[in-house]
């Protein structure tokens, strides 16, 4: 492995920064639209599917926690594969898979933001997309503390929208939320309901994708071996609780069949609970989409920097700006790729490729930890260890989801 000389990333991020970043990249526009599809498949049982998906993601999160404390570097997934298999081409390919998934996802979110922003700003979508991508790119080039703090502020607003729904439900329908709890759990002799929950879980998994990007800022954490496992755990736990609560409120407040037909299900839920106009939650949805663009740009820049630092990409991408302490060239490359894709490629259906690529990366990462655990003689000290069954379960669940997607 080749290590480039010159300025390195600055270790300045605390647990608070990490959790805000993790929540920002995990809780996104997805939950604002997935509720309707989940209600269509599982009705009142939909919250169970989101909790089941959280358990599935928890397996791979454990794998990331151990590997992240073993190798707290940017381009983390590529470094894990290199450490396990010692194949530079495979390591580089893994890193580029991460970049590809994030670029497609960032471009999809950028294109989607135009619809929300267009409600308030009467400009052509092309101009809105270009303006948003360039503005968020400028923020992503700031220091890690500045850019992630900005994204963290928007994360608070974004999550605030979901908490607003929870608060409104408690105020106006608190009794129904409790009295209808028996409807949540299906009968054990109703196989159709359980099959529906399993199918909805596959859908719900995609709402949790994003937490794994925490490992790509581990090189900038003050104490990654202590911070990273907690950040992963807190991010997934809070996301699962919030998703489960919001989905339960949605199916109680609005009949599942009506919820399934709505193009803006959570806005409908909020309107039904409070009587306020749909624009209130639409404004928060803008924050959710814009926040998603920033965190993807930050991550892309770090992965490209890490690949260049390892010698897998040109050294120019591995340069750290002396003033901001960020990989500015790599970040700008990511900004340009997102802008080109968002403006020049029809993105219908491309969002699904984000999930497929991410699940493939998950399978590789779990396989890497299995390889490392079975070949090392003396485990390193100070590492967050998980039992062998954790990467096995992570590999089996991610591979199963890929097979279901392939043959479904």
CORBEL-V262733 format. One record per backbone hydrogen bond with DSSP energy under -0.5 kcal/mol. CO is the residue of the C=O (numbers start at 1). NH is the residue of the N-H. E is the energy in kcal/mol with one decimal. If there is no record, write none. Layout:
co/nh/e
CO/NH/E
CO/NH/E
//
This chain:
co/nh/e
2/4/-0.5
10/12/-1.2
13/222/-2.7
14/18/-2.4
15/19/-2.8
16/20/-2.4
17/21/-2.4
18/22/-2.9
19/23/-3.0
20/24/-2.2
21/25/-2.2
22/26/-1.3
23/27/-2.6
26/28/-0.9
28/31/-0.8
28/32/-0.5
29/32/-0.7
29/33/-0.7
30/33/-1.4
30/34/-2.6
31/35/-0.9
32/266/-0.9
33/37/-0.7
34/38/-2.6
35/39/-2.4
36/40/-2.0
37/41/-1.3
38/42/-2.6
39/43/-1.8
42/45/-2.2
43/46/-1.6
45/48/-1.3
45/49/-0.8
46/49/-0.8
46/50/-1.3
47/51/-1.9
48/52/-2.5
49/53/-2.2
50/54/-1.7
51/55/-1.6
52/56/-2.0
53/57/-2.6
54/58/-1.9
55/59/-1.1
56/59/-0.7
56/60/-1.0
57/61/-2.3
58/62/-1.8
59/63/-1.4
60/64/-2.5
61/65/-2.2
62/66/-1.9
63/67/-2.5
64/68/-2.7
65/69/-1.3
66/70/-1.6
67/71/-2.7
71/73/-2.1
75/79/-2.0
76/80/-2.4
77/81/-2.1
78/82/-2.2
79/83/-2.4
80/84/-1.8
81/85/-2.7
82/86/-2.1
86/88/-0.5
87/91/-2.4
88/92/-2.8
89/93/-2.2
90/94/-2.1
91/95/-2.2
92/96/-2.3
93/97/-1.9
94/98/-1.9
95/99/-2.1
96/100/-2.7
97/101/-2.6
98/102/-2.3
99/103/-2.6
100/104/-2.5
101/105/-2.3
102/106/-2.9
103/107/-2.5
104/108/-2.4
105/109/-2.4
106/110/-2.2
107/111/-2.5
108/112/-2.3
109/113/-1.9
110/114/-0.8
111/114/-0.7
111/115/-0.5
112/115/-0.7
112/116/-0.9
113/117/-2.8
114/118/-2.4
115/119/-0.5
116/119/-1.0
117/120/-1.4
117/121/-2.6
120/122/-0.5
121/123/-2.3
124/127/-0.6
124/128/-1.9
125/129/-3.0
126/130/-2.4
127/131/-2.4
128/132/-2.7
129/133/-2.7
130/134/-2.3
131/135/-2.2
132/136/-2.7
133/137/-2.1
134/138/-1.9
135/139/-1.5
136/140/-2.4
137/141/-1.1
139/142/-1.6
143/147/-3.0
144/148/-2.5
145/149/-1.8
146/150/-2.2
147/151/-2.4
148/152/-2.6
149/153/-2.2
150/154/-1.9
151/155/-2.1
152/156/-2.1
153/157/-1.6
154/158/-3.0
155/159/-3.2
156/160/-1.9
157/161/-1.4
158/162/-0.9
159/163/-2.6
160/164/-2.4
161/165/-1.3
162/166/-2.0
163/167/-3.1
164/168/-2.4
165/169/-2.2
166/170/-2.3
167/171/-2.2
168/172/-2.5
169/173/-2.8
170/174/-0.7
173/177/-2.0
174/178/-1.2
175/179/-2.9
176/180/-2.0
178/181/-1.5
180/183/-1.7
181/184/-1.9
181/185/-0.6
184/186/-0.6
187/190/-1.6
189/191/-0.5
190/193/-0.7
190/194/-1.4
191/195/-2.5
192/196/-2.1
193/197/-2.1
194/198/-2.1
195/199/-2.4
196/200/-2.4
197/201/-2.1
198/202/-1.3
199/203/-1.1
200/204/-2.9
201/205/-2.0
202/206/-0.6
203/206/-0.9
204/207/-1.4
204/208/-0.6
205/208/-1.6
205/209/-0.7
208/211/-1.3
210/213/-1.8
211/214/-1.8
212/215/-1.4
213/216/-1.2
214/217/-1.6
215/218/-1.1
217/220/-1.6
218/221/-1.4
220/12/-1.8
220/13/-2.9
221/224/-0.6
223/226/-1.1
223/227/-3.1
224/228/-2.1
226/230/-0.9
227/231/-2.8
228/232/-2.6
229/233/-2.4
230/234/-3.1
231/235/-2.4
232/236/-2.3
233/237/-2.5
234/238/-2.8
235/239/-2.1
236/240/-2.5
237/241/-2.3
238/242/-2.5
239/243/-2.9
240/244/-2.8
241/245/-2.3
242/246/-2.6
243/247/-2.7
244/248/-2.0
245/249/-2.3
246/250/-2.4
247/251/-2.2
248/252/-1.5
249/253/-2.8
250/254/-2.3
255/258/-0.7
255/259/-2.5
256/260/-2.4
257/261/-0.9
258/262/-0.7
259/262/-0.9
262/265/-0.5
264/268/-2.1
265/269/-2.2
266/270/-2.6
267/271/-2.4
268/272/-2.6
269/273/-2.2
270/274/-2.5
271/275/-2.5
277/280/-1.3
278/282/-1.7
279/283/-2.0
280/284/-1.0
281/285/-2.0
282/286/-1.5
283/287/-1.3
284/288/-2.1
285/289/-2.2
286/290/-2.7
287/291/-2.5
288/292/-1.7
289/293/-1.5
290/294/-1.8
291/295/-2.2
292/296/-1.5
293/297/-2.0
294/298/-2.5
295/299/-2.0
296/300/-2.6
297/301/-2.3
298/302/-1.7
299/303/-2.3
300/304/-2.6
301/305/-2.2
302/306/-2.5
303/307/-2.6
304/308/-2.3
305/309/-2.7
306/310/-1.6
307/312/-2.8
307/313/-0.8
308/311/-1.1
309/4/-0.8
310/2/-1.6
314/317/-1.4
315/318/-1.4
316/319/-1.3
321/325/-2.5
325/10/-0.7
326/321/-3.0
326/328/-2.0
327/331/-2.3
328/332/-2.8
329/333/-2.0
330/334/-1.9
331/335/-2.4
332/336/-2.5
333/337/-2.2
334/338/-2.4
335/339/-2.4
336/340/-2.5
337/341/-2.3
338/342/-2.7
339/343/-2.1
340/344/-2.5
341/345/-1.6
347/350/-1.4
347/351/-0.8
349/352/-0.9
349/353/-0.6
350/353/-1.0
350/354/-0.9
351/354/-0.7
351/355/-1.0
352/356/-2.0
353/357/-2.7
354/358/-2.2
355/359/-2.6
356/360/-2.0
357/361/-2.1
358/362/-2.6
359/363/-2.2
360/364/-2.0
361/365/-2.6
362/366/-2.5
363/367/-2.2
364/368/-2.2
365/369/-2.0
366/370/-2.0
367/371/-2.2
368/372/-2.4
369/373/-2.8
370/374/-2.0
371/375/-1.0
372/375/-0.6
372/376/-2.0
380/383/-0.7
383/385/-0.8
387/390/-1.6
387/391/-0.6
388/392/-1.4
389/393/-2.8
390/394/-2.6
391/395/-2.6
392/396/-2.5
393/397/-2.6
394/398/-2.1
395/399/-2.4
396/400/-2.2
397/401/-2.1
398/402/-1.9
399/403/-2.1
400/404/-2.7
401/405/-2.2
402/406/-2.1
403/407/-2.7
404/408/-1.6
//
